[in-house]
Structures are given as structure tokens and as C-alpha cells.
Amino acid sequence: QVQLVESGGGLVQAGGSLRLSCAASGFTFSGYYMNWYRQAPGKERELVASISTNGGTTNHADSVKGRFTISRDNGKNTVFLQMNNLKPEDTAVYYCNSNVRGWGDSTRRTYWGQGTQVTVAS
């Protein structure tokens, strides 16, 4: 079955860096866009960054442009989010996401990872 497993979250001081990873399985990873979302306490989930199938096209939310970078390694079925110059307002649970057709499935569905907590202390 389709699985998205995030890792790399933690507690960091403002100005610090973290690198999130999302390991994917159960579908042809190289054939789909991948996304990172985040959800802060009391707020709606928001799209942070997206990346095309070969990594040639990326989009980042205005709030993270110049600080966060999404990338992917299709050989390792993994998507990354490099987060630099972190701010307290970046504190949230970060989720990996994609809309894919899993092996053996007849239709596409939206899948989410379990999330990884990022906490930025001021």
C-alpha cells in the first residue's frame, strides 16, 4: 500500500536549520508531484512547497521563499525539505503529501504522511 513516512523534525533555535525527509513507497514515485504541507496549532493546513516529477519545477509559499528548499531523489523515492533561518512562526507539524495511484489501485487518491513536529524556539 502507499506509504509516506516523514522524519527529521525536532526542536531548533531561531535561525537554525532542519532537513525533513519523506520516504515514499507503494507507487511509482518518479511519476508524481510531491508536496510539503504544515499545520500550526489552531490554524489550517497550508501548502509549503511542491516539486515536479523530475525536480525541474518547484514552488514555495511566499512565507518560506528564500529560506526553504524542496528537492527529491527519485532513486531513493524520497522528497526533502531543507529549512534554513527558521523562525518561531515556522513551528508546526509538517506533512508529506501527494495524489497518486498506488500499485494495484484503479484510481488516484490523496495520501498524507503521519507528520513530523518542528518547533522553533525564540
TORTILUM-604305 format. One record per residue (C-alpha): residue number from 1; residue in one letter; z, y, x. Coordinates in nm, 4 decimals. Last residue first. Example, Ala and Ser with C-alpha at 12.3 -4.5 7.8 and 13.67 -1.06 7.14 Angstrom:
2
NODE  zake  marmar  c3  c2  c1
NODE  2  S  0.7140  -0.1060  1.3670
NODE  1  A  0.7800  -0.4500  1.2300
//
This chain:
122
NODE  zake  marmar  c3  c2  c1
NODE  122  S  2.0051  3.2156  1.2842
NODE  121  A  1.9922  2.8417  1.2334
NODE  120  V  1.6656  2.6734  1.1411
NODE  119  T  1.6935  2.3523  0.9412
NODE  118  V  1.4003  2.1162  0.9058
NODE  117  Q  1.4522  1.8132  0.6851
NODE  116  T  1.1886  1.5395  0.6782
NODE  115  G  1.0121  1.4252  0.3636
NODE  114  Q  0.9742  1.0910  0.1893
NODE  113  G  0.5976  1.1019  0.2220
NODE  112  W  0.3773  1.2017  -0.0656
NODE  111  Y  0.0722  1.0386  -0.2233
NODE  110  T  -0.1856  1.1701  -0.4644
NODE  109  R  -0.4135  0.9112  -0.6149
NODE  108  R  -0.7738  0.8111  -0.5715
NODE  107  T  -0.9235  0.5329  -0.7794
NODE  106  S  -1.0210  0.1672  -0.7517
NODE  105  D  -0.7414  0.0591  -0.5195
NODE  104  G  -0.7796  -0.2349  -0.2803
NODE  103  W  -0.7320  -0.0193  0.0259
NODE  102  G  -0.5832  0.3067  -0.0882
NODE  101  R  -0.7955  0.5815  -0.2345
NODE  100  V  -0.6604  0.9108  -0.1169
NODE  99  N  -0.5087  1.2422  -0.2207
NODE  98  S  -0.2923  1.3501  0.0706
NODE  97  N  0.0555  1.4676  0.1502
NODE  96  C  0.3104  1.4980  0.4314
NODE  95  Y  0.6335  1.6641  0.3282
NODE  94  Y  0.8667  1.9148  0.4948
NODE  93  V  1.2143  1.9702  0.3558
NODE  92  A  1.3021  2.3323  0.4088
NODE  91  T  1.4298  2.5914  0.6552
NODE  90  D  1.1317  2.8055  0.7545
NODE  89  E  1.3203  3.1106  0.6273
NODE  88  P  1.5611  3.0724  0.9195
NODE  87  K  1.2692  3.1378  1.1563
NODE  86  L  1.0890  2.9057  1.3940
NODE  85  N  0.9005  3.0539  1.6869
NODE  84  N  0.6898  2.7401  1.7128
NODE  83  M  0.6116  2.4620  1.4662
NODE  82  Q  0.3645  2.1924  1.5651
NODE  81  L  0.2683  1.9972  1.2556
NODE  80  F  0.1150  1.6581  1.3253
NODE  79  V  -0.1054  1.4058  1.1469
NODE  78  T  -0.1121  1.0411  1.2471
NODE  77  N  -0.3507  0.7524  1.1988
NODE  76  K  -0.3273  0.6771  1.5729
NODE  75  G  -0.6993  0.6873  1.6484
NODE  74  N  -0.7410  0.9597  1.3886
NODE  73  D  -0.5098  1.1895  1.5823
NODE  72  R  -0.4410  1.4978  1.3743
NODE  71  S  -0.3550  1.8650  1.4073
NODE  70  I  -0.1665  2.1345  1.2166
NODE  69  T  -0.0479  2.4413  1.4029
NODE  68  F  0.2476  2.6621  1.3128
NODE  67  R  0.3384  3.0041  1.4603
NODE  66  G  0.0201  3.2128  1.4450
NODE  65  K  -0.0086  3.1644  1.0735
NODE  64  V  0.3174  3.0444  0.9198
NODE  63  S  0.3720  3.2848  0.6284
NODE  62  D  -0.0023  3.3281  0.5801
NODE  61  A  -0.0326  2.9602  0.4941
NODE  60  H  -0.2438  2.7639  0.7392
NODE  59  N  -0.5928  2.6233  0.7102
NODE  58  T  -0.7662  2.3850  0.9454
NODE  57  T  -1.1255  2.2798  0.9953
NODE  56  G  -1.2504  2.0682  1.2839
NODE  55  G  -0.9755  1.8120  1.2533
NODE  54  N  -1.2187  1.5290  1.1884
NODE  53  T  -1.1157  1.4702  0.8269
NODE  52  S  -1.0173  1.8275  0.7546
NODE  51  I  -0.6713  1.9730  0.8072
NODE  50  S  -0.4311  2.1473  0.5712
NODE  49  A  -0.1244  2.3652  0.6245
NODE  48  V  0.1912  2.4962  0.4586
NODE  47  L  0.1359  2.4230  0.0907
NODE  46  E  0.4408  2.5177  -0.1147
NODE  45  R  0.6997  2.3203  -0.3093
NODE  44  E  0.8824  2.5467  -0.5488
NODE  43  K  1.2086  2.7114  -0.4524
NODE  42  G  1.5758  2.6464  -0.5233
NODE  41  P  1.6345  2.4845  -0.1862
NODE  40  A  1.3221  2.5084  0.0308
NODE  39  Q  1.0220  2.2870  -0.0263
NODE  38  R  0.7526  2.2273  0.2311
NODE  37  Y  0.3977  2.0999  0.2271
NODE  36  W  0.1815  1.9518  0.5022
NODE  35  N  -0.1682  1.8365  0.4184
NODE  34  M  -0.4268  1.5765  0.5170
NODE  33  Y  -0.7985  1.5674  0.4445
NODE  32  Y  -0.9386  1.2197  0.4127
NODE  31  G  -1.1815  0.9769  0.5733
NODE  30  S  -1.0115  0.9373  0.9094
NODE  29  F  -0.7069  0.7800  0.7458
NODE  28  T  -0.8873  0.4908  0.5848
NODE  27  F  -0.6026  0.3771  0.3620
NODE  26  G  -0.2860  0.1676  0.3750
NODE  25  S  -0.1169  0.3505  0.6586
NODE  24  A  -0.0208  0.7010  0.7640
NODE  23  A  0.2231  0.8233  1.0269
NODE  22  C  0.3326  1.1820  0.9729
NODE  21  S  0.4633  1.3730  1.2724
NODE  20  L  0.6610  1.6962  1.2949
NODE  19  R  0.6879  1.8938  1.6164
NODE  18  L  0.9766  2.1346  1.6495
NODE  17  S  1.0174  2.4691  1.8229
NODE  16  G  1.2841  2.7316  1.8771
NODE  15  G  1.2886  3.0999  1.7945
NODE  14  A  1.5744  3.0578  1.5515
NODE  13  Q  1.7937  2.7698  1.6641
NODE  12  V  1.6984  2.4143  1.5728
NODE  11  L  1.8329  2.1436  1.3445
NODE  10  G  1.6105  1.8455  1.2774
NODE  9  G  1.2715  1.7190  1.1696
NODE  8  G  1.0546  1.4935  1.3825
NODE  7  S  0.9523  1.2229  1.1403
NODE  6  E  0.7345  1.1752  0.8354
NODE  5  V  0.6172  0.8442  0.6925
NODE  4  L  0.3159  0.8328  0.4628
NODE  3  Q  0.2482  0.4930  0.3094
NODE  2  V  -0.0383  0.3626  0.1008
NODE  1  Q  0.0000  0.0000  0.0000
//
